[in-house]
Amino acid sequence: MKQLRAIRGMNDLLPDQSPAWQYVEATLSELFARYGYSEIRTPILEATQLFSRAVGEATDIVEKEMYTFEDKSGDSVTLRPEGTAGTVRAAIQNNLLNQPQRLWYFGPMFRYERPQKGRLRQFHQFGVEVFGIEGSDIDAEILIMTARLWRQLGIADHVTLQLNSLGNSDSRAAYREALVAYLSERREQLDEDSQRRLERNPLRILDSKNAQTQELLADAPCLLDFLDEESAAHFAQLREMLDAAGVKYEINSKLVRGLDYYGKTVFEWVTDSLGAQGTVCAGGRYDGLVEQMGGKSTPAVGFGLGAERLVLMLETLEVLPESLAQQVDAYLVAVGDVQSAALAAAEQLRDELPWLRLQAHCGGGSFKSQMKKADKSGADYALIIGEDEVANGQITVKYLRSDQQQQTLALTELAALLQG
């Protein structure tokens, strides 16, 4: 029978990879809690209309990348390609928008695109969404918070904040008209994708990866010159707050993001530590989306952060804590017919030392083979219980990572020894 394999672009997360992920998840969840953000969990599967309405019919995500199918009732459903739309739907449906909300989430997202380094068809994303706060101070807070995250993870010198403002719908419409007029005169010089976008989503041409198209854009109208007065003031206040907090940034007037719902602030944290410049974290304001999806008019801002790319970056830069390699602190070896006593002793130790990562040997085997497994586990100590130890209420401690002499002591004294 042919061996079954995972679907291309949907990878297993193996035990030796899990500690890095657990470290990242714990770091982010703790950071969000420190800033007063609450976790929300939404379904992986949603009505297709949710994403076509929120993300935009003319976006690459909706046009090319969604996993969409009909369920048994004939309804069109989609594996979520991003987290904002589902969070907005949940906030409206569950009446969360009667007061400001600071929310965060983590989970798998799905897009049908070419798998590559740090980018998969099933990928995992952290997200932050804030509802009901209009001022630029909340935009500044989430950027200051992510800057703190980079410092905690030890990668602050390897990420750069790029910042832009898209203005309101009227200023975007005026800019769109000027951009289309400029590019239409040079249509034949545009790459194929940009020619298609010129009709449906011309602002996306600004972040084209085609070198010739980027050369054409050098003399194109600048989005920041079309900002309405309110958006310009909002953007100036944001920059002032970031300056005061010591958060460095670059203005990138071509930064538009790929989703239709953004307005005013947009940003990306980018890195070149993984080869070609890539985005680690990105987001912005979407003040009109809640109303567009059937809720009351609600200001909103948020970001998404790719877990795969972040973990890969930490591994590449070798900034993960060395302690992650150690899965257990102690390994319990049972010699002879003492398994019941050994398991009881293990539970006693777990009661007395809640922090202790203790792995008890199961499945029998010789003393030599058990000691090999103890050493392979990475534990600092082998805790040995044989018939003599059981008879005397004792346990033998063998130091696996130092030259200290092994010692036998009363089981009641072990907790004090391990606690140091």
C-alpha positions as CSV (number, residue, x, y, z in Angstrom):
1,M,0.0,0.0,0.0
2,K,1.3,3.4,-0.9
3,Q,2.5,5.5,2.0
4,L,0.1,8.3,2.9
5,R,1.7,11.7,3.1
6,A,0.6,15.2,4.3
7,I,-0.9,17.5,1.8
8,R,1.7,19.7,0.1
9,G,2.2,22.9,2.0
10,M,0.6,21.5,5.2
11,N,3.4,20.5,7.5
12,D,3.6,18.4,10.7
13,L,5.0,20.1,13.8
14,L,7.3,17.5,15.3
15,P,8.3,17.1,19.0
16,D,11.8,18.6,18.5
17,Q,10.2,21.7,16.9
18,S,7.5,22.2,19.5
19,P,9.6,23.9,22.2
20,A,10.3,26.9,20.0
21,W,6.7,27.3,19.1
22,Q,5.7,27.0,22.8
23,Y,8.2,29.6,23.6
24,V,6.8,32.0,21.0
25,E,3.2,31.3,22.0
26,A,4.0,31.9,25.7
27,T,5.9,35.1,25.0
28,L,3.2,36.6,22.9
29,S,0.3,35.6,25.1
30,E,2.0,37.0,28.1
31,L,2.9,40.2,26.3
32,F,-0.7,40.7,25.1
33,A,-2.0,40.1,28.7
34,R,0.4,42.8,30.0
35,Y,-1.2,45.3,27.7
36,G,-4.7,44.4,28.6
37,Y,-5.7,42.3,25.5
38,S,-8.1,39.4,25.8
39,E,-8.0,36.2,23.7
40,I,-10.7,35.3,21.3
41,R,-11.1,32.0,19.4
42,T,-13.2,31.9,16.2
43,P,-14.1,29.0,13.9
44,I,-11.7,27.8,11.2
45,L,-14.6,27.4,8.7
46,E,-16.7,30.4,7.8
47,A,-19.3,31.4,5.1
48,T,-17.4,32.3,1.9
49,Q,-19.4,35.6,1.7
50,L,-17.7,36.7,4.9
51,F,-14.3,36.9,3.2
52,S,-15.5,38.1,-0.3
53,R,-17.3,41.0,1.5
54,A,-14.6,41.9,4.0
55,V,-11.3,41.1,2.2
56,G,-12.5,42.3,-1.3
57,E,-13.5,40.5,-4.5
58,A,-10.6,41.9,-6.4
59,T,-7.9,40.8,-4.0
60,D,-5.5,37.9,-4.7
61,I,-6.8,36.1,-1.6
62,V,-10.3,35.9,-2.9
63,E,-9.5,35.5,-6.5
64,K,-6.8,32.9,-6.3
65,E,-5.9,31.7,-2.8
66,M,-9.0,30.6,-0.8
67,Y,-9.9,27.0,0.0
68,T,-13.6,27.2,-0.9
69,F,-16.1,24.4,-1.3
70,E,-19.8,23.5,-0.9
71,D,-20.8,21.7,2.3
72,K,-23.5,19.0,2.3
73,S,-26.3,21.6,2.6
74,G,-25.0,23.3,-0.6
75,D,-23.7,26.4,1.2
76,S,-20.4,27.8,0.1
77,V,-17.8,27.7,3.0
78,T,-14.2,28.7,3.2
79,L,-11.2,27.8,5.4
80,R,-10.3,31.1,6.9
81,P,-7.4,32.8,4.9
82,E,-6.9,35.5,7.6
83,G,-8.2,36.4,11.0
84,T,-9.7,39.9,10.9
85,A,-13.0,39.1,9.1
86,G,-13.9,36.3,11.5
87,T,-13.1,38.4,14.5
88,V,-15.3,41.2,13.2
89,R,-18.1,38.8,12.6
90,A,-17.8,37.3,16.1
91,A,-17.7,40.8,17.7
92,I,-20.9,41.9,15.8
93,Q,-22.7,38.6,16.4
94,N,-21.9,38.5,20.1
95,N,-22.6,42.2,20.9
96,L,-19.0,42.9,21.9
97,L,-18.9,46.4,20.4
98,N,-20.9,48.2,23.0
99,Q,-17.5,49.2,24.5
100,P,-13.9,49.3,23.3
101,Q,-12.3,45.8,22.8
102,R,-8.7,44.9,22.7
103,L,-8.5,41.3,21.4
104,W,-5.9,38.8,20.3
105,Y,-5.9,35.4,18.7
106,F,-3.7,32.6,17.4
107,G,-4.5,29.7,15.1
108,P,-4.2,28.2,11.6
109,M,-5.1,30.0,8.4
110,F,-5.3,28.6,4.9
111,R,-4.3,29.9,1.5
112,Y,-3.7,28.0,-1.7
113,E,-0.3,29.4,-2.8
114,R,3.1,28.1,-3.8
115,P,4.8,26.7,-0.6
116,Q,8.2,28.3,0.1
117,K,10.5,29.0,3.0
118,G,8.4,30.5,5.8
119,R,5.2,30.4,3.8
120,L,2.8,27.4,3.8
121,R,-0.7,26.6,2.7
122,Q,-1.7,25.9,6.2
123,F,0.1,28.5,8.3
124,H,-0.3,29.9,11.8
125,Q,-1.0,33.5,12.6
126,F,-1.1,35.7,15.7
127,G,-3.5,38.6,15.4
128,V,-4.5,41.7,17.4
129,E,-7.7,43.5,16.7
130,V,-8.9,46.7,18.6
131,F,-12.4,48.0,18.3
132,G,-14.0,51.3,19.4
133,I,-10.9,53.5,19.8
134,E,-10.6,56.3,17.2
135,G,-7.4,58.2,18.1
136,S,-3.9,57.6,16.8
137,D,-2.8,56.6,20.3
138,I,-4.1,53.1,19.8
139,D,-2.2,52.8,16.5
140,A,0.9,53.9,18.4
141,E,0.2,51.4,21.2
142,I,0.1,48.3,19.0
143,L,3.3,49.4,17.3
144,I,5.1,50.1,20.6
145,M,3.8,46.7,21.8
146,T,5.3,44.9,18.8
147,A,8.6,46.8,19.2
148,R,8.7,45.5,22.8
149,L,8.1,42.0,21.4
150,W,11.1,42.2,19.1
151,R,13.3,43.3,22.0
152,Q,12.0,40.5,24.2
153,L,12.8,38.0,21.4
154,G,16.2,39.5,20.7
155,I,15.5,40.5,17.1
156,A,15.0,44.2,17.4
157,D,18.0,45.0,15.2
158,H,16.7,42.7,12.5
159,V,13.3,44.2,11.8
160,T,12.3,47.6,10.3
161,L,9.0,49.3,10.6
162,Q,7.6,50.7,7.4
163,L,4.7,53.1,7.8
164,N,2.1,54.8,5.5
165,S,-1.3,56.4,5.5
166,L,-4.0,55.6,3.0
167,G,-6.3,58.4,4.0
168,N,-10.1,58.2,3.9
169,S,-12.2,56.8,1.1
170,D,-12.4,60.2,-0.7
171,S,-8.7,60.8,-0.7
172,R,-8.0,57.3,-1.8
173,A,-10.6,57.7,-4.7
174,A,-8.8,60.9,-5.8
175,Y,-5.4,59.3,-5.6
176,R,-6.7,56.2,-7.4
177,E,-7.9,58.4,-10.3
178,A,-4.6,60.2,-10.6
179,L,-2.6,56.9,-10.4
180,V,-4.8,55.2,-13.1
181,A,-4.4,58.2,-15.3
182,Y,-0.6,58.1,-15.0
183,L,-0.4,54.3,-15.4
184,S,-2.9,54.1,-18.3
185,E,-0.5,56.2,-20.4
186,R,2.2,53.5,-19.7
187,R,0.0,50.5,-19.8
188,E,2.1,48.5,-22.2
189,Q,5.2,48.9,-20.0
190,L,3.4,47.3,-17.0
191,D,3.7,43.6,-16.2
192,E,0.8,41.3,-16.8
193,D,-0.5,41.3,-13.2
194,S,-0.3,45.0,-12.9
195,Q,-2.3,45.4,-16.2
196,R,-5.0,43.3,-14.7
197,R,-5.0,45.2,-11.4
198,L,-5.2,48.5,-13.3
199,E,-8.8,47.9,-13.9
200,R,-9.8,46.3,-10.6
201,N,-7.4,47.2,-7.8
202,P,-4.8,49.8,-9.0
203,L,-3.4,50.6,-5.6
204,R,-2.0,47.0,-5.4
205,I,0.3,47.9,-8.3
206,L,2.3,50.0,-5.9
207,D,3.7,46.9,-4.2
208,S,4.4,45.0,-7.4
209,K,7.6,43.0,-7.2
210,N,8.3,43.6,-10.9
211,A,11.4,45.8,-11.3
212,Q,10.2,47.5,-14.5
213,T,6.9,48.4,-12.9
214,Q,8.7,49.8,-9.9
215,E,10.8,52.0,-12.2
216,L,7.6,53.4,-13.7
217,L,6.2,54.1,-10.2
218,A,9.2,56.3,-9.3
219,D,7.5,59.3,-11.0
220,A,3.9,58.3,-10.2
221,P,1.7,60.5,-8.0
222,C,2.4,60.1,-4.3
223,L,-0.4,58.9,-2.1
224,L,0.6,61.1,0.9
225,D,0.1,64.2,-1.3
226,F,-3.6,63.3,-1.5
227,L,-4.3,62.8,2.2
228,D,-7.4,64.6,3.6
229,E,-6.8,66.9,6.5
230,E,-8.0,64.5,9.2
231,S,-5.9,61.6,8.0
232,A,-2.8,63.9,7.7
233,A,-3.3,65.0,11.3
234,H,-3.9,61.4,12.4
235,F,-0.7,60.3,10.7
236,A,1.3,63.2,12.1
237,Q,0.1,62.4,15.7
238,L,1.1,58.8,15.2
239,R,4.6,59.6,14.1
240,E,4.9,62.0,17.1
241,M,4.0,59.3,19.5
242,L,6.3,56.8,18.0
243,D,9.2,59.3,18.1
244,A,8.4,60.0,21.8
245,A,8.5,56.2,22.5
246,G,11.8,55.7,20.6
247,V,10.2,53.5,18.0
248,K,12.1,54.0,14.7
249,Y,10.3,53.8,11.4
250,E,10.6,54.5,7.6
251,I,7.8,56.2,5.6
252,N,7.0,54.0,2.6
253,S,4.4,55.9,0.5
254,K,3.9,52.8,-1.7
255,L,2.8,50.6,1.2
256,V,-0.9,49.8,0.6
257,R,-1.4,46.2,2.0
258,G,-3.3,43.6,0.0
259,L,-6.8,43.8,1.6
260,D,-9.5,46.2,0.6
261,Y,-10.6,47.1,4.1
262,Y,-7.6,49.2,5.1
263,G,-7.7,53.1,5.5
264,K,-5.5,55.6,7.2
265,T,-2.6,53.9,9.0
266,V,-1.0,50.9,7.3
267,F,2.3,49.3,8.4
268,E,4.7,46.4,7.9
269,W,7.6,45.1,10.1
270,V,10.0,43.7,7.5
271,T,13.3,41.8,7.7
272,D,16.1,40.7,5.3
273,S,17.4,38.1,7.8
274,L,15.7,35.3,5.8
275,G,17.2,36.3,2.4
276,A,15.0,38.5,0.3
277,Q,13.1,41.1,2.3
278,G,10.0,39.6,3.9
279,T,7.2,40.8,6.1
280,V,7.0,39.5,9.7
281,C,4.1,41.5,11.0
282,A,1.6,43.8,9.2
283,G,-1.6,45.6,9.6
284,G,-3.4,48.9,9.9
285,R,-6.7,50.7,10.4
286,Y,-10.0,49.4,9.0
287,D,-12.6,51.9,10.4
288,G,-15.2,51.1,7.8
289,L,-15.2,47.3,8.0
290,V,-17.5,46.7,10.9
291,E,-20.3,48.8,9.3
292,Q,-19.6,47.2,5.9
293,M,-20.3,43.8,7.6
294,G,-23.6,44.8,9.1
295,G,-22.5,46.3,12.5
296,K,-22.6,49.9,13.7
297,S,-19.9,52.3,12.6
298,T,-16.8,51.3,14.7
299,P,-13.2,52.4,14.4
300,A,-10.8,49.5,14.3
301,V,-7.1,48.7,14.0
302,G,-5.1,45.5,14.1
303,F,-2.3,43.4,12.7
304,G,-1.3,39.8,11.8
305,L,2.0,38.1,12.7
306,G,3.1,34.9,10.9
307,A,4.3,32.3,13.4
308,E,6.2,30.1,10.9
309,R,8.3,33.1,9.7
310,L,8.9,34.3,13.2
311,V,10.1,30.9,14.5
312,L,12.3,30.5,11.4
313,M,13.8,33.9,12.1
314,L,14.5,33.1,15.7
315,E,16.2,29.8,14.6
316,T,18.2,31.5,11.8
317,L,19.5,34.2,14.1
318,E,20.1,31.6,16.9
319,V,18.4,33.7,19.6
320,L,16.2,30.9,21.0
321,P,16.9,30.2,24.7
322,E,19.3,27.2,25.1
323,S,17.0,25.8,27.8
324,L,14.4,24.9,25.1
325,A,16.6,22.0,24.1
326,Q,16.0,20.4,27.5
327,Q,12.6,18.7,27.7
328,V,12.9,17.2,31.2
329,D,14.8,18.0,34.4
330,A,14.9,14.5,35.8
331,Y,14.4,10.9,34.6
332,L,13.1,8.3,37.0
333,V,14.7,4.8,36.6
334,A,13.0,1.8,38.2
335,V,15.2,-1.3,38.8
336,G,13.5,-4.6,39.6
337,D,9.9,-5.1,40.6
338,V,9.4,-1.6,41.9
339,Q,7.2,0.1,39.3
340,S,4.3,0.8,41.6
341,A,6.6,2.4,44.2
342,A,8.4,4.3,41.5
343,L,5.2,5.8,40.0
344,A,4.0,6.7,43.5
345,A,7.4,8.4,44.2
346,A,7.1,10.3,41.0
347,E,3.7,11.7,41.9
348,Q,4.9,12.7,45.4
349,L,7.7,14.7,43.7
350,R,5.3,16.3,41.3
351,D,3.1,17.4,44.2
352,E,6.1,18.8,46.1
353,L,7.8,20.4,43.1
354,P,5.2,21.6,40.6
355,W,7.9,23.1,38.4
356,L,9.8,19.8,38.0
357,R,9.7,18.2,34.6
358,L,9.9,14.6,35.6
359,Q,9.8,11.7,33.1
360,A,9.3,8.2,34.6
361,H,10.6,5.3,32.7
362,C,7.9,2.9,31.5
363,G,8.1,-0.4,29.7
364,G,10.7,-2.2,31.6
365,G,14.3,-2.9,30.5
366,S,17.7,-3.4,32.0
367,F,19.3,-0.8,34.3
368,K,21.8,0.0,31.5
369,S,19.2,0.5,28.9
370,Q,17.2,2.8,31.2
371,M,20.3,4.9,32.0
372,K,20.9,5.3,28.3
373,K,17.4,6.7,27.9
374,A,17.9,8.9,30.9
375,D,21.0,10.4,29.3
376,K,19.3,10.8,25.9
377,S,16.4,12.6,27.5
378,G,18.6,15.5,28.3
379,A,17.7,15.4,32.0
380,D,20.2,16.8,34.6
381,Y,19.4,13.9,37.0
382,A,18.7,10.2,36.9
383,L,16.6,9.3,39.9
384,I,17.0,5.6,40.6
385,I,14.7,3.5,42.7
386,G,15.5,-0.2,43.3
387,E,14.3,-2.8,45.8
388,D,16.8,-1.5,48.5
389,E,15.6,2.1,48.0
390,V,12.0,1.1,48.3
391,A,12.7,-0.9,51.5
392,N,14.6,2.0,53.1
393,G,12.3,4.9,51.8
394,Q,15.2,6.2,49.8
395,I,16.2,7.3,46.3
396,T,19.5,7.5,44.5
397,V,20.5,10.6,42.6
398,K,22.9,10.3,39.7
399,Y,24.2,13.6,38.1
400,L,24.1,13.3,34.3
401,R,25.6,16.7,33.4
402,S,28.2,17.2,36.1
403,D,31.0,15.4,37.9
404,Q,29.2,15.4,41.3
405,Q,29.2,12.0,43.0
406,Q,25.9,10.2,43.1
407,Q,24.2,10.1,46.4
408,T,21.4,8.1,48.1
409,L,19.1,10.0,50.4
410,A,15.7,9.8,52.0
411,L,12.9,10.4,49.5
412,T,11.6,13.2,51.8
413,E,15.0,15.0,51.3
414,L,15.0,14.9,47.5
415,A,12.7,17.8,47.0
416,A,15.1,20.1,49.0
417,L,18.1,18.8,46.9
418,L,16.4,19.4,43.6
419,Q,15.2,22.8,44.6
420,G,18.8,23.7,45.2
